[in-house]
Amino acid sequence: MSQARWILVATFGILALSGLLKIDEKDSYLLGTVTLCVGSYQALLFSYTASVMLLRNKRKSIVIWAFCFITLASALLFVTKIAIPWLHPYILYPAALAYCVQLVFHTMAFRREARQTADELENYYDESTDYHLRPIKHFFYSALGIGILAGIVSMLPITYWAYNIFVIIYTIYYIYVSVAIANYTIDGDYFLIPSAMPASISQVFKNAFPRFADIELPVEGDDATDAKTEEEIFEALGKALDEWVAKKEFTKMDVSTDHVAEQLNVTRQQLIAYFKKVHNTTFRSWRQQLRVKYACCLMHEYPDMSLSQMCEQVGFNDRSNFHFSFRKYMGMTPQDYRDRIQ
């Protein structure tokens, strides 16, 4: 977050410096040149800010080279505007095309990085985490909208008053960005935690069965003994899961599968194998079904509880995920189910 804030400082600084330029209301080419140059810097830095917030800050060198290229292109535009006015329009339009290509590139890169981060988070937590990435997506796509508007303004023969309206629009947007980043810094305590190294099979077994701590595990390849060991582990895991459910641990949000496995004294791989072989499902689906069933119980017990409160109470971090899972397992929406039991 600290790195993202400093990038935004640079973004706002470039915008402030552009305000020092005296813009002639009769010179639409100068208006377009300033807008295009500033828009290029903003597109680069805003997209890099979003990338950093997604924990994808590996394209730093690319950003530096792109920054230098935009600086050279901007210098060329202003030099031709002052020294060779007749040549300026022929450079401005290719620059505008390059700006459009830049927006497309940033959008594709952001979508790829957002998907990669979401996949890693969902693999680690074994549940939908899109809710936590939405503020970053809103930030990027709203910035993209302003960038597209800037591109349109730079190409059209816009009047001075229309340009001032555009300035008001993006000033309001920059205020929104400042507030949004501040709020995300305060409330967005959701960051990717590296998965811990899994414990050895031997240590897991000793944790699950302390009374057998002194017994050496069989060597790999002895199928009969391996099967027996797996059966014993699954039996202990089933009992541990009963206690886990009784404590309503499934209602806790943003708990990684590794942490759940640690609570149950097994590895993540053993937990996955257990649900696949014993229940013919996944831990994620099983936990979602528990949450939906618990929501049904709450509807019977507390008919006046709001769906938003219920969503949080049963462990869903987002109301849309709650509705999707409820419809999937119950065949109707939460509100339809509530209306039926009433």
C-alpha positions as CSV (number, residue, x, y, z in Angstrom):
1,M,0.0,0.0,0.0
2,S,2.9,2.3,0.7
3,Q,4.3,1.7,-2.7
4,A,0.9,2.2,-4.4
5,R,0.5,5.6,-2.5
6,W,3.9,6.8,-3.8
7,I,3.0,5.9,-7.4
8,L,-0.2,7.9,-6.9
9,V,1.8,10.9,-5.6
10,A,3.7,10.8,-8.9
11,T,0.4,10.6,-10.8
12,F,-1.1,13.6,-9.0
13,G,2.2,15.5,-9.4
14,I,2.2,15.1,-13.1
15,L,-1.4,16.4,-13.3
16,A,-0.4,19.4,-11.1
17,L,2.6,20.2,-13.3
18,S,0.4,20.2,-16.4
19,G,-1.7,22.9,-14.8
20,L,1.3,25.2,-15.0
21,L,1.1,25.3,-18.8
22,K,-0.8,28.2,-20.2
23,I,-3.5,26.8,-22.5
24,D,-4.8,29.1,-25.2
25,E,-8.6,28.6,-25.5
26,K,-8.3,29.2,-29.2
27,D,-5.7,26.5,-29.8
28,S,-7.5,23.1,-29.7
29,Y,-4.3,21.4,-30.8
30,L,-2.5,22.6,-27.6
31,L,-5.5,21.4,-25.5
32,G,-5.3,18.0,-27.2
33,T,-1.6,17.7,-26.8
34,V,-1.6,18.5,-23.1
35,T,-4.6,16.1,-22.5
36,L,-2.9,13.3,-24.5
37,C,0.4,13.6,-22.8
38,V,-1.0,13.8,-19.3
39,G,-3.5,11.0,-20.1
40,S,-0.6,8.7,-21.2
41,Y,1.2,9.3,-17.9
42,Q,-1.9,8.7,-15.9
43,A,-2.8,5.5,-17.8
44,L,0.7,4.1,-17.1
45,L,0.8,5.0,-13.4
46,F,-2.8,4.2,-12.6
47,S,-2.4,0.7,-14.1
48,Y,0.9,0.1,-12.3
49,T,-0.8,1.2,-9.0
50,A,-3.5,-1.4,-9.6
51,S,-0.9,-4.0,-10.4
52,V,1.0,-3.3,-7.2
53,M,-2.3,-3.5,-5.2
54,L,-2.8,-7.0,-6.8
55,L,0.7,-7.9,-5.5
56,R,1.9,-8.1,-9.1
57,N,4.6,-5.5,-9.2
58,K,7.1,-7.4,-11.4
59,R,6.9,-5.1,-14.4
60,K,8.8,-2.2,-12.8
61,S,11.5,-2.1,-15.5
62,I,8.8,-2.1,-18.2
63,V,7.1,0.9,-16.5
64,I,10.4,2.8,-16.3
65,W,11.0,2.3,-20.0
66,A,7.4,3.2,-20.9
67,F,7.7,6.3,-18.7
68,C,10.8,7.4,-20.6
69,F,9.2,6.7,-24.0
70,I,6.1,8.8,-23.0
71,T,8.4,11.6,-21.9
72,L,10.3,11.6,-25.2
73,A,7.0,11.5,-27.2
74,S,5.6,14.4,-25.2
75,A,8.8,16.4,-25.7
76,L,8.5,15.7,-29.5
77,L,4.9,16.9,-29.5
78,F,5.6,20.1,-27.8
79,V,8.8,20.9,-29.8
80,T,6.9,20.4,-33.1
81,K,4.0,22.5,-31.7
82,I,6.3,25.4,-31.0
83,A,9.0,25.1,-33.7
84,I,7.3,23.2,-36.6
85,P,3.5,23.9,-36.2
86,W,2.6,22.4,-39.7
87,L,4.1,19.1,-38.7
88,H,2.4,18.9,-35.3
89,P,-1.0,17.4,-36.5
90,Y,0.8,14.6,-38.3
91,I,2.5,13.6,-35.1
92,L,-0.5,14.1,-32.8
93,Y,-2.7,11.5,-34.5
94,P,-0.2,8.7,-34.5
95,A,0.5,9.6,-30.8
96,A,-3.3,9.3,-30.2
97,L,-3.3,5.9,-31.8
98,A,-0.4,4.8,-29.6
99,Y,-2.4,6.0,-26.6
100,C,-5.3,3.8,-27.6
101,V,-2.9,0.8,-27.9
102,Q,-1.5,1.7,-24.5
103,L,-5.0,1.6,-23.0
104,V,-5.7,-1.8,-24.6
105,F,-2.4,-3.2,-23.3
106,H,-3.0,-2.0,-19.8
107,T,-6.5,-3.5,-19.7
108,M,-5.4,-6.9,-21.0
109,A,-2.5,-6.9,-18.5
110,F,-4.7,-6.0,-15.6
111,R,-7.3,-8.6,-16.5
112,R,-4.6,-11.3,-16.6
113,E,-3.0,-10.2,-13.3
114,A,-6.4,-10.0,-11.6
115,R,-7.3,-13.5,-12.7
116,Q,-3.9,-14.8,-11.5
117,T,-4.3,-13.2,-8.1
118,A,-7.9,-14.5,-7.8
119,D,-6.8,-18.0,-8.7
120,E,-4.0,-18.0,-6.1
121,L,-6.3,-16.6,-3.4
122,E,-9.1,-19.1,-4.2
123,N,-6.5,-22.0,-4.2
124,Y,-5.2,-20.9,-0.8
125,Y,-8.6,-20.1,0.8
126,D,-10.6,-22.7,-1.2
127,E,-13.5,-20.3,-1.6
128,S,-14.5,-17.3,-3.7
129,T,-12.3,-14.2,-3.0
130,D,-13.6,-12.0,-5.8
131,Y,-15.3,-9.8,-3.2
132,H,-11.9,-8.6,-1.8
133,L,-10.5,-7.7,-5.3
134,R,-13.5,-5.6,-6.3
135,P,-12.2,-2.3,-4.9
136,I,-9.1,-2.7,-7.0
137,K,-11.1,-3.6,-10.1
138,H,-13.4,-0.6,-9.5
139,F,-10.3,1.6,-9.2
140,F,-8.8,0.4,-12.4
141,Y,-11.9,0.4,-14.6
142,S,-13.0,3.8,-13.4
143,A,-9.5,5.1,-14.3
144,L,-9.9,3.5,-17.7
145,G,-13.1,5.4,-18.2
146,I,-11.4,8.7,-17.4
147,G,-8.6,7.6,-19.8
148,I,-11.0,7.0,-22.6
149,L,-12.7,10.3,-22.0
150,A,-9.2,12.0,-22.1
151,G,-8.5,10.3,-25.4
152,I,-11.7,11.6,-26.9
153,V,-11.0,15.2,-25.6
154,S,-7.6,15.1,-27.1
155,M,-8.9,14.3,-30.6
156,L,-12.0,16.5,-30.8
157,P,-11.9,20.2,-31.5
158,I,-13.1,20.9,-28.0
159,T,-13.8,24.4,-26.7
160,Y,-12.2,26.0,-23.7
161,W,-15.4,25.7,-21.6
162,A,-15.9,22.1,-22.6
163,Y,-12.3,21.5,-21.5
164,N,-13.0,23.1,-18.2
165,I,-15.9,20.7,-17.7
166,F,-13.6,17.8,-18.3
167,V,-11.2,19.2,-15.8
168,I,-14.0,19.4,-13.2
169,I,-14.9,15.8,-13.9
170,Y,-11.4,14.3,-13.5
171,T,-10.8,16.5,-10.5
172,I,-13.8,15.0,-8.8
173,Y,-12.5,11.6,-9.8
174,Y,-9.1,12.2,-8.3
175,I,-10.8,13.2,-5.0
176,Y,-12.7,9.9,-5.2
177,V,-9.4,8.0,-5.8
178,S,-7.8,9.6,-2.8
179,V,-10.7,8.7,-0.5
180,A,-11.0,5.2,-2.0
181,I,-7.3,4.5,-1.4
182,A,-7.5,5.8,2.1
183,N,-10.5,3.6,2.9
184,Y,-8.8,0.6,1.4
185,T,-5.7,1.2,3.5
186,I,-7.9,1.2,6.6
187,D,-10.4,-1.5,5.8
188,G,-8.6,-3.6,3.2
189,D,-6.8,-5.9,5.6
190,Y,-6.9,-8.7,3.1
191,F,-3.6,-9.7,1.6
192,L,-2.2,-12.8,0.2
193,I,-0.4,-14.8,2.8
194,P,2.2,-17.3,1.6
195,S,1.3,-20.8,2.2
196,A,3.3,-22.5,4.9
197,M,5.5,-25.4,4.1
198,P,3.4,-28.6,4.7
199,A,4.5,-30.7,7.6
200,S,6.0,-34.1,6.9
201,I,3.8,-37.2,6.8
202,S,5.6,-38.5,9.9
203,Q,4.9,-35.3,11.9
204,V,1.3,-35.2,10.8
205,F,0.7,-38.8,11.8
206,K,2.4,-38.2,15.2
207,N,0.2,-35.1,15.8
208,A,-2.9,-37.1,14.9
209,F,-2.0,-40.1,17.0
210,P,0.3,-39.1,19.9
211,R,0.1,-42.6,21.4
212,F,1.9,-43.9,18.3
213,A,4.6,-41.2,18.4
214,D,7.4,-43.8,18.9
215,I,6.3,-46.0,16.0
216,E,8.1,-45.7,12.8
217,L,5.8,-45.2,9.8
218,P,5.9,-47.9,7.1
219,V,8.0,-47.4,4.0
220,E,6.2,-46.2,0.9
221,G,5.1,-49.0,-1.3
222,D,3.6,-51.3,1.3
223,D,0.0,-51.0,0.0
224,A,-1.7,-52.9,2.8
225,T,-0.1,-50.9,5.5
226,D,-0.6,-47.6,3.6
227,A,-4.3,-48.3,3.2
228,K,-4.6,-49.1,6.9
229,T,-2.8,-45.9,7.8
230,E,-5.0,-43.9,5.5
231,E,-8.1,-45.5,7.0
232,E,-7.0,-44.6,10.5
233,I,-6.2,-41.1,9.5
234,F,-9.6,-40.7,7.8
235,E,-11.4,-42.1,10.8
236,A,-9.6,-39.6,13.1
237,L,-10.3,-36.8,10.6
238,G,-14.0,-37.6,10.5
239,K,-14.2,-37.2,14.3
240,A,-12.2,-34.0,14.2
241,L,-14.5,-32.6,11.5
242,D,-17.6,-33.4,13.6
243,E,-16.1,-31.3,16.4
244,W,-15.1,-28.6,13.9
245,V,-18.6,-28.4,12.7
246,A,-20.1,-28.4,16.2
247,K,-18.0,-25.3,17.0
248,K,-19.3,-23.6,13.8
249,E,-15.8,-23.1,12.5
250,F,-17.2,-23.2,9.0
251,T,-18.8,-19.8,9.6
252,K,-15.4,-18.1,9.8
253,M,-14.5,-16.1,6.7
254,D,-11.1,-15.9,5.0
255,V,-9.7,-18.9,6.7
256,S,-7.2,-20.8,4.5
257,T,-7.5,-24.4,3.8
258,D,-4.0,-24.9,5.2
259,H,-5.2,-23.4,8.5
260,V,-8.2,-25.7,8.5
261,A,-6.0,-28.7,7.9
262,E,-3.7,-27.6,10.7
263,Q,-6.7,-27.4,13.0
264,L,-7.6,-30.9,12.1
265,N,-4.0,-32.2,12.4
266,V,-3.7,-33.3,8.8
267,T,-2.1,-31.9,5.7
268,R,-4.0,-30.1,3.0
269,Q,-3.4,-33.0,0.6
270,Q,-5.0,-35.4,3.2
271,L,-7.9,-33.1,3.7
272,I,-8.5,-33.0,-0.1
273,A,-8.1,-36.8,-0.4
274,Y,-10.6,-37.4,2.5
275,F,-13.4,-35.4,0.9
276,K,-12.7,-36.9,-2.6
277,K,-12.7,-40.5,-1.4
278,V,-15.2,-40.4,1.5
279,H,-17.7,-37.8,0.4
280,N,-17.0,-37.7,-3.3
281,T,-16.9,-33.9,-3.2
282,T,-14.5,-31.0,-2.4
283,F,-13.9,-29.3,0.9
284,R,-15.1,-26.0,-0.7
285,S,-18.4,-27.5,-1.8
286,W,-18.9,-29.3,1.6
287,R,-18.3,-26.0,3.5
288,Q,-20.6,-24.1,1.3
289,Q,-23.4,-26.7,1.8
290,L,-22.9,-26.4,5.6
291,R,-23.2,-22.6,5.4
292,V,-26.4,-22.8,3.3
293,K,-27.9,-25.4,5.7
294,Y,-27.0,-23.1,8.6
295,A,-28.7,-20.2,6.8
296,C,-31.8,-22.3,6.4
297,C,-31.8,-23.0,10.2
298,L,-31.4,-19.3,10.9
299,M,-34.3,-18.4,8.7
300,H,-36.5,-20.8,10.7
301,E,-35.2,-19.6,14.1
302,Y,-34.9,-15.8,13.3
303,P,-37.4,-14.9,10.6
304,D,-36.7,-11.2,11.1
305,M,-33.0,-11.4,10.5
306,S,-31.9,-9.5,7.3
307,L,-30.3,-11.4,4.5
308,S,-27.2,-9.2,4.8
309,Q,-26.8,-10.1,8.4
310,M,-27.4,-13.8,7.7
311,C,-24.9,-13.8,4.8
312,E,-22.2,-12.6,7.3
313,Q,-23.4,-14.8,10.1
314,V,-23.0,-18.0,8.1
315,G,-19.6,-17.2,6.7
316,F,-20.1,-15.7,3.2
317,N,-18.0,-12.6,2.7
318,D,-20.2,-11.4,-0.1
319,R,-24.0,-11.4,-0.6
320,S,-23.7,-12.3,-4.3
321,N,-21.7,-15.5,-3.3
322,F,-24.4,-16.2,-0.7
323,H,-27.2,-16.0,-3.3
324,F,-25.3,-18.1,-5.8
325,S,-24.5,-20.9,-3.4
326,F,-28.0,-20.9,-1.9
327,R,-29.6,-21.2,-5.3
328,K,-27.1,-23.9,-6.3
329,Y,-27.9,-26.2,-3.3
330,M,-31.5,-25.2,-2.5
331,G,-32.8,-24.6,-6.0
332,M,-34.2,-21.2,-5.0
333,T,-33.0,-17.8,-3.8
334,P,-32.8,-17.1,0.0
335,Q,-35.8,-14.7,-0.3
336,D,-37.9,-17.4,-2.1
337,Y,-37.0,-19.9,0.6
338,R,-37.9,-17.4,3.4
339,D,-41.3,-16.6,1.7
340,R,-42.0,-20.4,1.4
341,I,-41.4,-21.2,5.1
342,Q,-43.4,-18.1,6.2
